[in-house]
Amino acid sequence: MKPANKPEANTALGEYVLADADILGGEPVFRGTRVPLSSLLEHLESGCPLDEFLENFPSVSREAVIAVSAKAKKSA
């Protein structure tokens, strides 16, 4: 049984990410928000801790960030 706050590695990104032409011109965002994925990448690349990103964007869940990060690591 997986812990409740850790998404499975095989979770479809579509569960957490949305690209819709009517939202930020189709830039991928966290589903249910207007927060672009690029904001997460910029924060992490600049050395900001995950908790700081979550404080700055409270509409994004920790679960979504972990899932997107895990997929990005697998793709790299």
N, CA and C atoms as an extended XYZ file, in Angstrom:
228
Properties=species:S:1:pos:R:3:atomname:S:1:resname:S:1:resid:I:1 pbc="F F F"
N         0.845       -1.180        0.000 N   MET     1
C         0.000        0.000        0.000 CA  MET     1
C         0.894        1.249        0.000 C   MET     1
N         0.604        2.204       -0.895 N   LYS     2
C         1.407        3.420       -0.998 CA  LYS     2
C         0.943        4.454        0.022 C   LYS     2
N         1.872        5.288        0.515 N   PRO     3
C         1.458        6.367        1.422 CA  PRO     3
C         0.506        7.325        0.708 C   PRO     3
N        -0.410        7.904        1.439 N   ALA     4
C        -1.439        8.763        0.848 CA  ALA     4
C        -0.873        9.998        0.166 C   ALA     4
N         0.281       10.504        0.617 N   ASN     5
C         0.790       11.748        0.052 CA  ASN     5
C         1.813       11.523       -1.060 C   ASN     5
N         2.022       10.275       -1.491 N   LYS     6
C         2.987       10.000       -2.555 CA  LYS     6
C         2.264        9.383       -3.739 C   LYS     6
N         2.228       10.087       -4.874 N   PRO     7
C         1.564        9.529       -6.047 CA  PRO     7
C         2.377        8.368       -6.600 C   PRO     7
N         1.701        7.426       -7.210 N   GLU     8
C         2.393        6.308       -7.831 CA  GLU     8
C         3.227        6.808       -9.001 C   GLU     8
N         4.332        6.145       -9.246 N   ALA     9
C         5.244        6.555      -10.316 CA  ALA     9
C         4.581        6.463      -11.687 C   ALA     9
N         3.600        5.588      -11.840 N   ASN    10
C         2.979        5.421      -13.149 CA  ASN    10
C         1.704        6.245      -13.321 C   ASN    10
N         1.463        7.193      -12.442 N   THR    11
C         0.301        8.067      -12.556 CA  THR    11
C         0.411        8.888      -13.833 C   THR    11
N        -0.663        8.958      -14.584 N   ALA    12
C        -0.662        9.736      -15.823 CA  ALA    12
C        -0.526       11.220      -15.504 C   ALA    12
N         0.354       11.878      -16.244 N   LEU    13
C         0.555       13.314      -16.024 CA  LEU    13
C        -0.725       14.101      -16.236 C   LEU    13
N        -1.591       13.639      -17.095 N   GLY    14
C        -2.846       14.332      -17.365 CA  GLY    14
C        -3.713       14.517      -16.132 C   GLY    14
N        -3.453       13.723      -15.118 N   GLU    15
C        -4.188       13.858      -13.866 CA  GLU    15
C        -3.790       15.149      -13.146 C   GLU    15
N        -2.578       15.648      -13.435 N   TYR    16
C        -2.047       16.819      -12.751 CA  TYR    16
C        -1.759       17.998      -13.656 C   TYR    16
N        -1.743       17.778      -14.960 N   VAL    17
C        -1.335       18.807      -15.914 CA  VAL    17
C        -2.428       18.999      -16.956 C   VAL    17
N        -2.601       20.252      -17.367 N   LEU    18
C        -3.576       20.593      -18.397 CA  LEU    18
C        -2.957       21.601      -19.354 C   LEU    18
N        -3.147       21.384      -20.637 N   ALA    19
C        -2.754       22.364      -21.654 CA  ALA    19
C        -4.018       22.700      -22.438 C   ALA    19
N        -4.517       23.906      -22.246 N   ASP    20
C        -5.764       24.350      -22.862 CA  ASP    20
C        -5.514       25.724      -23.476 C   ASP    20
N        -5.865       25.878      -24.733 N   ALA    21
C        -5.633       27.142      -25.437 CA  ALA    21
C        -6.300       28.333      -24.733 C   ALA    21
N        -7.337       28.083      -23.960 N   ASP    22
C        -8.035       29.161      -23.258 CA  ASP    22
C        -7.381       29.524      -21.923 C   ASP    22
N        -6.382       28.756      -21.515 N   ILE    23
C        -5.680       29.034      -20.254 CA  ILE    23
C        -4.215       29.284      -20.576 C   ILE    23
N        -3.776       30.515      -20.364 N   LEU    24
C        -2.390       30.926      -20.624 CA  LEU    24
C        -1.917       30.538      -22.021 C   LEU    24
N        -2.830       30.628      -22.975 N   GLY    25
C        -2.471       30.378      -24.372 CA  GLY    25
C        -2.042       28.952      -24.657 C   GLY    25
N        -2.418       28.008      -23.820 N   GLY    26
C        -2.090       26.612      -24.042 CA  GLY    26
C        -0.834       26.144      -23.334 C   GLY    26
N        -0.188       27.053      -22.589 N   GLU    27
C         0.992       26.643      -21.822 CA  GLU    27
C         0.549       25.619      -20.773 C   GLU    27
N         1.304       24.533      -20.603 N   PRO    28
C         0.917       23.527      -19.593 CA  PRO    28
C         0.866       24.142      -18.194 C   PRO    28
N        -0.225       23.872      -17.501 N   VAL    29
C        -0.433       24.363      -16.142 CA  VAL    29
C        -0.799       23.191      -15.245 C   VAL    29
N        -0.679       23.402      -13.936 N   PHE    30
C        -1.177       22.408      -13.000 CA  PHE    30
C        -2.697       22.417      -13.094 C   PHE    30
N        -3.277       21.251      -13.248 N   ARG    31
C        -4.731       21.118      -13.425 CA  ARG    31
C        -5.470       21.813      -12.284 C   ARG    31
N        -6.490       22.581      -12.655 N   GLY    32
C        -7.302       23.293      -11.668 CA  GLY    32
C        -6.709       24.622      -11.237 C   GLY    32
N        -5.591       25.022      -11.870 N   THR    33
C        -4.946       26.282      -11.524 CA  THR    33
C        -4.573       27.017      -12.809 C   THR    33
N        -3.983       28.183      -12.633 N   ARG    34
C        -3.392       28.907      -13.755 CA  ARG    34
C        -1.876       29.011      -13.533 C   ARG    34
N        -1.330       28.074      -12.768 N   VAL    35
C         0.098       28.059      -12.456 CA  VAL    35
C         0.817       27.208      -13.508 C   VAL    35
N         1.670       27.833      -14.305 N   PRO    36
C         2.371       27.071      -15.342 CA  PRO    36
C         3.450       26.158      -14.753 C   PRO    36
N         3.662       25.024      -15.409 N   LEU    37
C         4.716       24.109      -14.980 CA  LEU    37
C         6.071       24.794      -15.012 C   LEU    37
N         6.231       25.722      -15.925 N   SER    38
C         7.508       26.433      -16.026 CA  SER    38
C         7.843       27.162      -14.720 C   SER    38
N         6.840       27.569      -13.956 N   SER    39
C         7.094       28.225      -12.666 CA  SER    39
C         7.777       27.266      -11.695 C   SER    39
N         7.338       26.022      -11.691 N   LEU    40
C         7.973       25.022      -10.840 CA  LEU    40
C         9.429       24.829      -11.254 C   LEU    40
N         9.658       24.660      -12.542 N   LEU    41
C        11.020       24.442      -13.026 CA  LEU    41
C        11.919       25.623      -12.705 C   LEU    41
N        11.418       26.828      -12.895 N   GLU    42
C        12.206       28.020      -12.596 CA  GLU    42
C        12.564       28.091      -11.111 C   GLU    42
N        11.609       27.777      -10.252 N   HIS    43
C        11.866       27.788       -8.807 CA  HIS    43
C        12.936       26.761       -8.443 C   HIS    43
N        12.785       25.556       -8.944 N   LEU    44
C        13.733       24.506       -8.591 CA  LEU    44
C        15.118       24.786       -9.162 C   LEU    44
N        15.172       25.285      -10.394 N   GLU    45
C        16.462       25.597      -11.009 CA  GLU    45
C        17.192       26.720      -10.280 C   GLU    45
N        16.445       27.614       -9.664 N   SER    46
C        17.066       28.723       -8.944 CA  SER    46
C        17.459       28.336       -7.513 C   SER    46
N        17.181       27.094       -7.145 N   GLY    47
C        17.565       26.618       -5.819 CA  GLY    47
C        16.518       26.794       -4.741 C   GLY    47
N        15.335       27.255       -5.112 N   CYS    48
C        14.265       27.417       -4.121 CA  CYS    48
C        13.771       26.037       -3.676 C   CYS    48
N        13.549       25.874       -2.387 N   PRO    49
C        13.026       24.597       -1.911 CA  PRO    49
C        11.568       24.397       -2.345 C   PRO    49
N        11.185       23.147       -2.401 N   LEU    50
C         9.829       22.793       -2.796 CA  LEU    50
C         8.790       23.476       -1.912 C   LEU    50
N         9.045       23.519       -0.614 N   ASP    51
C         8.083       24.147        0.302 CA  ASP    51
C         7.861       25.621       -0.020 C   ASP    51
N         8.910       26.302       -0.474 N   GLU    52
C         8.756       27.710       -0.860 CA  GLU    52
C         7.855       27.837       -2.084 C   GLU    52
N         8.029       26.947       -3.063 N   PHE    53
C         7.151       26.961       -4.241 CA  PHE    53
C         5.703       26.756       -3.806 C   PHE    53
N         5.477       25.785       -2.933 N   LEU    54
C         4.112       25.498       -2.478 CA  LEU    54
C         3.525       26.662       -1.685 C   LEU    54
N         4.357       27.385       -0.947 N   GLU    55
C         3.875       28.573       -0.235 CA  GLU    55
C         3.491       29.680       -1.223 C   GLU    55
N         4.294       29.819       -2.284 N   ASN    56
C         4.031       30.857       -3.278 CA  ASN    56
C         2.827       30.536       -4.158 C   ASN    56
N         2.530       29.258       -4.318 N   PHE    57
C         1.420       28.822       -5.177 CA  PHE    57
C         0.550       27.834       -4.403 C   PHE    57
N        -0.230       28.311       -3.444 N   PRO    58
C        -1.014       27.413       -2.590 CA  PRO    58
C        -2.100       26.631       -3.327 C   PRO    58
N        -2.424       27.018       -4.544 N   SER    59
C        -3.441       26.274       -5.292 CA  SER    59
C        -2.875       24.984       -5.889 C   SER    59
N        -1.547       24.822       -5.849 N   VAL    60
C        -0.903       23.619       -6.375 CA  VAL    60
C        -0.659       22.661       -5.219 C   VAL    60
N        -1.064       21.411       -5.392 N   SER    61
C        -0.883       20.428       -4.312 CA  SER    61
C         0.530       19.840       -4.332 C   SER    61
N         0.967       19.441       -3.178 N   ARG    62
C         2.264       18.772       -3.055 CA  ARG    62
C         2.266       17.506       -3.916 C   ARG    62
N         1.160       16.784       -3.915 N   GLU    63
C         1.036       15.557       -4.705 CA  GLU    63
C         1.280       15.837       -6.188 C   GLU    63
N         0.715       16.927       -6.703 N   ALA    64
C         0.892       17.275       -8.115 CA  ALA    64
C         2.346       17.600       -8.420 C   ALA    64
N         2.979       18.359       -7.536 N   VAL    65
C         4.379       18.736       -7.750 CA  VAL    65
C         5.273       17.500       -7.738 C   VAL    65
N         5.027       16.585       -6.806 N   ILE    66
C         5.834       15.371       -6.721 CA  ILE    66
C         5.648       14.514       -7.971 C   ILE    66
N         4.409       14.393       -8.430 N   ALA    67
C         4.141       13.594       -9.627 CA  ALA    67
C         4.811       14.190      -10.859 C   ALA    67
N         4.707       15.496      -11.037 N   VAL    68
C         5.316       16.162      -12.187 CA  VAL    68
C         6.836       16.061      -12.105 C   VAL    68
N         7.383       16.233      -10.923 N   SER    69
C         8.833       16.129      -10.742 CA  SER    69
C         9.333       14.727      -11.053 C   SER    69
N         8.593       13.724      -10.606 N   ALA    70
C         8.977       12.329      -10.859 CA  ALA    70
C         8.969       12.036      -12.354 C   ALA    70
N         7.964       12.530      -13.061 N   LYS    71
C         7.892       12.311      -14.516 CA  LYS    71
C         9.034       13.026      -15.212 C   LYS    71
N         9.357       14.213      -14.751 N   ALA    72
C        10.459       14.972      -15.361 CA  ALA    72
C        11.787       14.243      -15.172 C   ALA    72
N        11.998       13.688      -14.000 N   LYS    73
C        13.231       12.948      -13.728 CA  LYS    73
C        13.344       11.723      -14.618 C   LYS    73
N        12.221       11.026      -14.819 N   LYS    74
C        12.216        9.848      -15.673 CA  LYS    74
C        12.506       10.205      -17.115 C   LYS    74
N        12.054       11.377      -17.545 N   SER    75
C        12.228       11.815      -18.926 CA  SER    75
C        13.640       12.302      -19.201 C   SER    75
N        14.342       12.699      -18.161 N   ALA    76
C        15.686       13.270      -18.323 CA  ALA    76
C        16.732       12.217      -18.620 C   ALA    76
